Amino acid sequence: MRNRYGFTVVELILVISISSVVIIGLVPTLVKFSSLQYGQILRAKQINDSHKAISVIDSDLDRTIEFRRAPLSNNIDYPAPLRGWNYRGAGSSMRTLILTLPAITKPPQSKDRELSTIADKTENCGKSDKPYKYNVVYYVHNSRLYRRSIVEPPEDKIICKYPYESTTKFPDKGSPRDILLLNNVDGFEVNYHNGSSLSPDSDSYAYKYNSPPLSLSVIDNKVVSIKITTKYNINDKEYKYSVHKRKDISW
């Protein structure tokens, strides 16, 4: 009698049934593991993006000459991030940071950079020219943190050395959009301090023009503390992460 190799139909059905039960039992475990892995990736991204954003601000703070504030205004001709919006921000936990920096001819990382300068007359360039300044604005809109640069043309002045910085304008006017730094922003706290005092100066934002011309006003404080908080919902859980920076004007 010849030996027969292989499985019978009954044996195959039994093996398939057992395998199906095992696989069905493993599916929830695999889904949970995949979900946890995805959650860890999102958490790492949240932390990494937050540190990148505060690093950009820190770089600007290194070159800051003074802090500024603007009046509460809905003037659409005033260079605010959005129409009907003001530079103060929305409440104490969603502020706006305005820095004044010296304009430079090339990016900060370039060794050939020079200070951009202006003068009353062309012949005064190199003699009595003065540093050219521009403003950087950090603001939050729709839970996104943006960076905007505003290079204002000098009135009745000659630019001796042109800055590499350019102005970003209203997105709805066809101009380049502001630089998006961070998503899912739940808080952007900005407080100014008098020297090394730990108590913030509550009067720093208490400022308003009742009549034109509207212009940025210098804040006397020389120290700023910044706190950025992001909020993510991961696997039905809320995760918040905050980064801090406290710095004084070194110029």
Secondary structure as UniProt FT lines:
FT   HELIX           9..62
FT   STRAND          66..69
FT   TURN            76..77
FT   TURN            83..84
FT   TURN            87..88
FT   TURN            92..93
FT   STRAND          94..95
FT   STRAND          97..102
FT   TURN            108..109
FT   TURN            111..112
FT   STRAND          117..119
FT   HELIX           122..124
FT   TURN            125..128
FT   STRAND          130..131
FT   STRAND          133..141
FT   TURN            142..143
FT   STRAND          144..150
FT   TURN            155..156
FT   STRAND          158..159
FT   HELIX           171..173
FT   STRAND          179..182
FT   STRAND          185..193
FT   TURN            195..196
FT   HELIX           202..205
FT   STRAND          217..219
FT   STRAND          223..234
FT   TURN            235..236
FT   STRAND          237..248
//
